Amino acid sequence: MAGHHGSLKTDPAVENFNLWREQHYLRFRWIPTNVKAAILGMVVFPTVLYTAVNYTTSRWSWNAKLKGQPLAGKPE
């Protein structure tokens, strides 16, 4: 097979990072930075996205359009 048993050298920095990554949830705290990120990610961004989609939903009509016909849902 590919190599002998024990031929792979472990890097202490990689092992330390892996241990830190696996146990990160144990050290999590609600500091102001984490609160801002959570509010932006779970409240502000979805609200802005929903508002933008809701505003532009009826603006365009792609159903059964032929070449030369306008895509505007409500012609002005």
Backbone hydrogen bonds, N-H to C=O, Kabsch-Sander energy under -0.5 kcal/mol:
donor,donor_aa,acceptor,acceptor_aa,energy
3,G,1,M,-1.3
7,S,4,H,-1.9
9,K,7,S,-0.5
15,E,11,D,-2.4
16,N,12,P,-2.4
17,F,13,A,-2.3
18,N,14,V,-2.5
19,L,15,E,-2.2
20,W,16,N,-2.4
21,R,17,F,-2.7
22,E,18,N,-2.2
23,Q,19,L,-1.4
24,H,21,R,-0.8
26,L,23,Q,-1.1
27,R,23,Q,-0.6
27,R,24,H,-1.3
28,F,25,Y,-0.6
31,I,29,R,-1.8
34,N,31,I,-0.5
35,V,31,I,-2.2
36,K,32,P,-2.3
37,A,33,T,-2.1
38,A,34,N,-2.2
39,I,35,V,-2.6
40,L,36,K,-2.6
41,G,37,A,-2.4
42,M,38,A,-2.3
43,V,39,I,-2.0
44,V,39,I,-1.9
45,F,40,L,-2.6
47,T,43,V,-1.8
48,V,44,V,-2.7
49,L,45,F,-2.5
50,Y,46,P,-2.6
51,T,47,T,-2.4
52,A,48,V,-2.4
53,V,49,L,-2.4
54,N,50,Y,-2.7
55,Y,51,T,-2.1
56,T,52,A,-1.7
57,T,53,V,-1.0
59,R,56,T,-0.8
60,W,56,T,-0.7
61,S,71,L,-3.3
65,K,62,W,-0.9
69,Q,66,L,-2.0
73,G,59,R,-2.7
